Structures are given as structure tokens and as C-alpha cells.
Amino acid sequence: MANLVTQPYDKISPAMRSRYLALSPYNLVRIILGERAEGDSDNDNVYTRANGYLESWTAAGVLAHDAEPGIFPYFQEFTVPDTGERLVRKGFIALGALEEYAAAIVFRHEQTLSGPKKDRLELLRHTRAHFGQIFMLYPDKAGAIDALLDQTAASEPLAEVTDEYGAVHRLWKTTAAAIVQELMADKPLLIADGHHRYETALAFHKENSGLAGAGRVMMTFVNMYSPGLRILATHRLVNGLDPAAIPAFLAAAAQDFTLSEIASTAELQSAWENAGDRTIIGAAIGARLFQLEYRERGQLDVLVLHQKLLDKALGIGEQAVRDERHLRYVRGLEAAVEAARSGEAQIAFLLKATSIDQVANTSFGGGVMPQKSTDFYPKLLSGLTIYKLE
């Protein structure tokens, strides 16, 4: 199985795609992120080839159609980067009805980009299938659903895969599907990951309202109160600015922040642990490291960064962020600091990880965060289950 499934399409680098292609002629990357060719045409392109693989693999029995509907417990055992903590995140794969955000049933927490949605819509139009799951959070403080999943997980899994990051993914099929559905009936849902694919599925459903199955999409549901749920920080690397903007930045930031130069990331991490409702953001510029404390309390760190530092102090506005100008994203505090130290980035902005309560309060309150505000770790593998619409 490890030779066939992949990380989500938007997390696959060119090197990863090459490795996946070499693993097996049936690796899912051929469908979800196929190679483009110079001679591509309307009749022969990355999307038509994807559908060709899906049809031929199904006809040959490489992909097996499950005769009975099912709900699939999906557990991920992993080590948390930076802390070394070993956890198990418990969820289940099932179909969920597509809902407009205005219905206040499904909530988003991040803005989306138009490019990925266009690409995913073309793949969906050609294959009429979903290969990865939308990552959905639901509230269940009592943990009733997790208890049912644990019962199924006491048996041998249908599949077990250790991915390239050392996370172990295990899949079962539960006999308690009807009870899970009943317990989920009144739950609001929060998109943790997969905003682009959710909105793509909505657009496809509008185009094909009469198509059987188009009103549902494959989701992995995780209890937002689960002890195995972790959000990692996503740090920002700034590049491509006029060099004169960098020394002017500190003076501009001092209008809204109290600045202090610190000796190490350990100092910054200690400040984060004791921050309470204060917003503290780190900034690495060359070999220097600064701690910036926002003068207003109770604000969301990532929003303060985008509004007061990127936009106001540096002139990197919302449109530039959407266009991915001047800005890159990196996981890992030391990796971000090293990017500034080596000159790979003009400034590295360092963020405390967003908490699940902050995400829930923002989303259920009708707000959205900037892109890359959260990094739910680990990612859900694509290809463990596939949902063919027809």
C-alpha cells in the first residue's frame, strides 16, 4: 500500500513526484498530479490521462470497488516536530453532504486561491472521482464517537502505511456506521484542511446538479477535542523587497509594537509559553533576532502579522499575499531562522502555533484567517479510499 498512496497533491514536491512514479506503475500520483507534456492537446492532456488511468486500473482490478457502503476509522500515529511527542490522531473517513457556507453547517477558517481550484475542478470534471479527503473537525467533548472508533481499532487494520515522515496510517471498516451517523447528525463542521477541494466540489455540484453522488464529498472527520490533534506554526519568509525597506521596517514596526532584541529562539519560545492573551511575534533579520509585542491584547497573532507587519510596515498587502509575491512559508522555527541567517530570506517572521480554540472561535464566529494560518499535522494520505461519484 505504501507504494500506491501519496501525500495530498499540494504537498507533493517535484522530487516526491519522481519518487512516487518510480515506486509503482499504479501509484496515485499519476492521477492526482500527473506529468504535463509539450504535446498536450484537448484530447490528450494531464486530465484525460488521469481518467484513463482510473478507468484502466478499475477494469484490471487494480482498484477494487467495495460492494457495501462503509465508514472507515482512520488513525495516524506520529511524532510532533520540534517537541518529539508521540500521539495518535483518531478520525474516520465517510461521505459528507456539500453545504454552502451561508447555511452555517460547514465553516471555513482560511481564504483560498483561485489557481488550485481551477486545476482541481478540471481533474474532477474528467475523472468524476475524489481521491483525497477533506479534513473536517467536529465538536464532541464527550468523545462518544472516538470510543466507537477505538472498538473497531482493536482489530487488525485493513491497511497500514508508514509515510515518508514516519507517521503510521491505519485504516479499518466499522460495523457501527449507523450509530456514527446518528451521533454526527447535529454536528457543525469546520474545514481544517482542504478548503480548495471543498469549494471545487461545490462548484462541480452546481455544474452537475443532476449527477448522482455529486452532492457529497469524501471527508475525514476528527474530533476537535481529541488529544491527538495538533496544529503546527507556519512561519513566513519575506524576499524580493528593496534593501532599503529592511532597516526602515524596525522603525515602522515600533509604531504598534514594543521591540526587544533577544539572543535565542529559546527566549522567544519562553515568551510564547507565558504570553497569555498577548501577541508576540519573532523576526529574524540576518543574524539578529527580535521579539515584537503588539500593544493591544487579545488579538489573533497571524492577523496582527499580516495587517500590522506585512501590510502596514512592509507594504505587502492582501493581494500580494494571495498572489504569493514576496512571501514563502516554512515549517520549523530553526529552519525559518536559518533562512534569515543565510540570506535566503530578508526577514523571517516567527509565529506561535494557532490553537484549535482560536480557529474554532474565528470560524464559528463567521471570520476567516489568512492563508497558511494553520498546519494540521500530519496530512491525510490520498488514495486510502476513493469516491467515484457515479
C-alpha positions in Angstrom: 0.0 0.0 0.0 2.9 2.4 0.8 3.9 2.2 -2.9 0.4 3.3 -4.1 -0.8 6.2 -1.8 0.6 9.7 -1.6 0.6 12.9 0.4 -2.0 15.4 -0.6 -1.5 16.8 -4.1 -0.5 20.3 -2.8 2.2 18.8 -0.6 4.0 16.8 -3.3 7.3 18.4 -4.5 8.8 17.6 -7.9 11.3 15.3 -6.1 8.5 13.5 -4.3 6.5 13.0 -7.5 9.6 11.4 -9.1 9.9 9.1 -6.2 6.2 8.2 -6.3 6.4 7.5 -10.0 9.3 5.1 -9.5 7.6 3.2 -6.7 4.8 1.6 -8.8 3.1 2.0 -12.2 -0.1 2.2 -10.1 0.9 5.0 -7.7 -1.9 7.5 -7.4 0.4 10.4 -8.3 -0.3 9.6 -11.9 -3.9 10.6 -11.4 -3.8 13.4 -8.9 -0.6 15.2 -10.1 0.3 13.8 -13.5 3.1 14.9 -15.7 2.4 17.5 -18.3 3.9 17.1 -21.8 4.8 19.6 -24.6 2.4 17.9 -27.0 -0.6 18.1 -24.7 -3.9 18.8 -26.5 -7.6 19.0 -25.7 -7.9 15.2 -26.3 -4.6 14.2 -24.7 -3.5 16.0 -21.5 -2.8 15.6 -17.9 -6.6 15.3 -17.1 -7.6 12.9 -19.8 -4.6 10.7 -18.9 -5.7 10.8 -15.2 -9.1 9.5 -16.2 -7.5 6.9 -18.5 -5.5 5.5 -15.5 -8.6 5.5 -13.3 -10.7 3.5 -15.9 -7.9 1.1 -16.8 -6.9 0.4 -13.2 -10.6 -0.2 -12.3 -11.1 -2.5 -15.3 -8.0 -4.5 -14.5 -8.9 -4.9 -10.8 -6.0 -2.8 -9.5 -8.7 -0.7 -7.8 -11.4 -2.8 -6.2 -15.0 -1.5 -5.8 -16.3 -2.1 -2.3 -19.7 -3.8 -2.6 -21.1 -2.2 0.6 -21.1 1.4 1.8 -18.8 1.9 4.7 -17.4 4.3 7.3 -13.6 3.8 7.8 -11.8 4.6 11.1 -8.5 6.2 10.2 -5.8 6.6 12.9 -2.5 8.3 12.4 0.4 7.7 14.9 3.1 10.4 14.6 5.8 12.3 16.3 5.3 16.0 16.8 8.0 18.0 15.1 10.1 20.2 17.5 8.7 18.5 20.6 9.2 14.8 19.9 5.8 14.0 21.5 4.3 10.7 20.2 0.5 10.9 19.5 -2.4 9.2 17.8 -4.9 11.3 15.9 -8.2 9.4 15.5 -10.7 10.1 12.8 -13.0 8.3 10.3 -13.5 8.6 6.5 -17.1 9.0 5.3 -19.1 11.0 2.8 -20.4 14.4 3.9 -23.1 16.5 2.2 -21.8 19.6 0.5 -23.2 22.8 2.1 -22.8 26.4 1.2 -21.0 28.4 3.9 -24.1 30.6 4.3 -26.0 27.6 5.6 -23.8 27.7 8.8 -23.3 23.9 8.8 -19.8 23.8 7.2 -17.4 26.6 8.3 -14.1 27.6 6.7 -11.2 29.2 8.5 -8.9 30.3 5.7 -9.0 32.3 2.5 -8.4 30.3 -0.8 -6.5 30.9 -4.1 -8.1 30.7 -7.5 -5.3 28.7 -9.2 -5.6 25.4 -7.2 -9.4 25.4 -7.5 -9.2 25.7 -11.3 -6.8 22.8 -11.5 -8.8 20.6 -9.1 -12.0 21.3 -11.0 -10.6 20.1 -14.3 -9.4 16.9 -12.6 -12.9 16.4 -11.1 -14.6 17.1 -14.4 -12.6 14.4 -16.2 -12.4 11.7 -13.5 -15.7 12.3 -11.6 -14.0 11.0 -8.5 -12.5 12.2 -5.2 -9.0 10.7 -4.3 -8.2 12.7 -1.1 -10.4 13.6 1.8 -11.4 17.0 3.1 -10.1 17.3 6.7 -13.2 18.1 8.8 -13.3 18.9 12.5 -16.4 18.3 14.6 -17.2 19.1 18.3 -17.6 16.1 20.6 -16.4 16.9 24.1 -17.7 13.6 25.5 -15.7 11.6 22.9 -18.6 9.2 22.2 -17.6 8.8 18.5 -13.9 8.2 19.4 -15.0 5.5 21.8 -16.7 3.7 18.9 -13.7 4.1 16.7 -11.5 2.6 19.4 -13.7 -0.5 19.5 -13.1 -1.1 15.8 -9.4 -0.3 16.1 -8.9 -3.2 18.5 -9.0 -5.5 15.5 -6.3 -5.9 12.7 -6.4 -2.9 10.2 -7.4 -3.3 6.6 -4.3 -1.3 5.6 -1.2 0.1 7.4 1.2 2.6 5.8 4.3 4.3 7.2 4.8 7.5 5.2 8.0 9.4 4.4 7.7 11.5 7.6 7.5 8.4 9.9 3.7 8.7 10.5 1.9 5.4 10.7 -1.5 5.4 9.0 -4.0 2.6 9.8 -7.5 2.0 8.3 -10.4 -0.1 9.4 -14.0 -0.5 8.4 -16.6 -0.1 11.2 -19.7 -2.1 11.8 -21.1 0.9 13.8 -21.7 3.1 10.8 -25.4 3.8 11.7 -24.5 4.9 15.3 -21.7 7.2 14.0 -24.2 8.8 11.6 -26.7 9.3 14.3 -24.1 10.9 16.6 -22.9 13.2 13.8 -26.3 14.4 12.7 -26.3 17.7 14.7 -22.6 18.5 14.5 -21.3 21.7 12.8 -18.2 21.1 10.7 -15.0 23.1 10.4 -12.7 22.7 7.5 -9.2 22.1 8.9 -7.6 21.3 5.6 -8.9 21.1 2.0 -10.6 24.4 1.5 -9.7 24.5 -2.2 -11.1 20.9 -2.8 -14.3 21.6 -0.8 -15.0 24.7 -2.9 -14.1 22.8 -6.1 -16.6 20.1 -5.1 -19.3 22.8 -4.5 -18.6 24.3 -8.0 -18.7 20.9 -9.7 -22.1 20.1 -7.9 -23.5 23.4 -9.3 -22.4 22.4 -12.8 -23.8 18.9 -12.4 -26.8 19.1 -10.0 -28.4 16.0 -11.6 -25.3 13.8 -11.3 -25.7 11.1 -8.8 -23.3 11.5 -5.9 -22.1 15.0 -6.8 -23.7 16.5 -3.7 -21.3 14.6 -1.4 -17.6 14.6 -0.9 -15.2 12.3 0.9 -14.1 13.6 4.3 -12.0 12.6 7.2 -13.8 13.7 10.4 -11.7 14.4 13.6 -13.0 15.4 17.0 -11.7 18.9 17.6 -11.3 18.0 21.3 -9.2 14.9 20.6 -5.9 14.9 22.5 -4.2 13.7 19.2 -5.0 16.9 17.3 -2.0 19.2 16.8 -1.5 22.4 14.8 2.0 23.4 13.9 3.1 27.0 13.3 3.7 28.1 9.7 6.4 30.8 9.6 6.8 33.5 6.9 9.8 34.2 4.8 10.0 37.6 3.1 12.0 38.2 0.0 12.3 40.5 -3.1 11.9 43.8 -1.2 14.0 46.9 -1.8 17.0 46.5 0.6 16.3 50.0 2.0 12.9 48.7 3.3 14.6 46.4 5.8 16.3 48.9 8.1 13.1 51.1 7.8 11.0 48.1 8.9 12.0 48.2 12.6 11.2 51.9 12.9 7.8 51.3 11.2 7.0 48.3 13.5 7.8 50.3 16.6 4.6 52.3 16.0 2.5 49.3 17.0 4.9 47.0 18.8 7.4 47.0 21.7 10.6 45.7 20.2 13.4 44.0 22.0 16.5 42.1 20.6 16.9 38.6 22.0 19.7 36.1 22.0 18.0 32.9 21.0 14.8 31.2 19.9 14.6 29.7 23.4 13.8 33.1 24.7 11.1 33.6 22.2 9.6 30.2 22.9 9.6 31.0 26.7 7.8 34.3 25.9 5.2 32.4 23.9 4.5 30.0 26.7 3.8 32.8 29.1 2.1 35.1 26.6 -1.5 34.7 27.8 -3.6 37.0 25.6 -0.6 39.0 24.4 0.5 38.8 20.8 4.3 38.1 20.5 5.9 37.7 17.0 9.5 36.9 16.3 11.5 38.5 13.5 14.9 37.2 12.3 16.9 39.7 10.2 20.3 38.3 9.2 21.9 37.1 12.4 19.8 39.3 14.6 16.6 38.1 16.4 13.9 40.4 17.6 10.8 39.9 19.8 7.8 42.1 18.8 5.0 42.5 21.3 1.8 44.0 20.0 0.4 46.8 22.3 -3.2 45.6 22.0 -4.2 42.4 23.9 -6.5 39.6 22.8 -5.6 39.7 19.1 -5.0 36.7 16.7 -1.2 36.5 16.1 -1.4 35.7 12.4 -3.9 38.5 11.7 -1.7 41.0 13.5 1.3 39.8 11.5 -0.5 40.3 8.2 -2.2 43.6 9.0 0.4 45.4 11.0 3.8 44.0 9.9 3.4 42.7 6.3 0.9 45.3 5.1 1.4 48.4 7.2 5.2 48.1 7.9 6.4 46.5 4.7 3.7 47.3 2.1 2.9 43.6 1.4 -0.9 43.8 1.0 -3.6 41.2 0.8 -3.5 40.9 -3.0 0.3 40.4 -2.9 -0.2 37.7 -0.3 -2.8 36.0 -2.5 -0.5 36.2 -5.5 2.3 34.8 -3.4 4.6 37.7 -4.0 7.4 38.4 -1.6 6.2 35.6 0.7 7.0 31.9 1.3 6.0 29.6 4.1 8.2 27.2 6.1 7.5 24.7 8.9 10.1 24.6 11.8 11.3 27.5 13.9 15.0 26.8 13.4 14.6 26.4 9.6 13.0 29.8 9.4 15.8 31.5 11.5 18.4 29.8 9.4 16.8 31.1 6.2 17.3 34.7 7.5 20.8 33.9 8.8 21.9 32.5 5.4 20.4 35.3 3.4 17.8 33.1 1.8 15.2 35.4 3.3 15.4 39.1 4.0 13.1 38.7 7.1 11.8 35.6 8.7 8.6 36.1 10.8 8.2 33.6 13.5 4.7 32.7 14.8 3.4 30.8 17.8 1.1 27.9 16.6 -2.6 28.9 16.4 -4.7 27.0 18.9 -7.8 24.9 18.0 -9.9 27.3 20.2 -8.7 30.3 18.2 -9.6 28.5 14.9 -13.0 27.5 16.2 -13.8 30.9 17.6 -12.8 32.6 14.4 -14.6 30.2 12.1 -17.8 29.7 14.1 -18.0 33.4 14.5 -18.0 33.9 10.8 -14.4 35.1 10.4 -11.6 33.8 8.2 -7.8 33.7 8.7 -5.1 34.5 6.2 -3.8 31.6 4.0 -1.4 29.2 5.8 -2.6 30.2 9.2 -2.7 26.6 10.4 -0.7 23.5 9.7 -2.6 20.4 10.9 0.0 17.7 11.2 0.3 15.0 9.8 -1.5 15.3 6.5 -4.2 12.8 5.4 -2.9 10.4 2.8 -4.6 10.3 -0.6 -5.7 7.0 -2.1 -6.6 5.1 1.0 -10.2 5.3 -0.2 -11.5 6.7 -3.5 -15.1 8.0 -4.0 -16.4 7.6 -7.6 -19.4 9.8 -8.0 -21.4 7.6 -10.3 
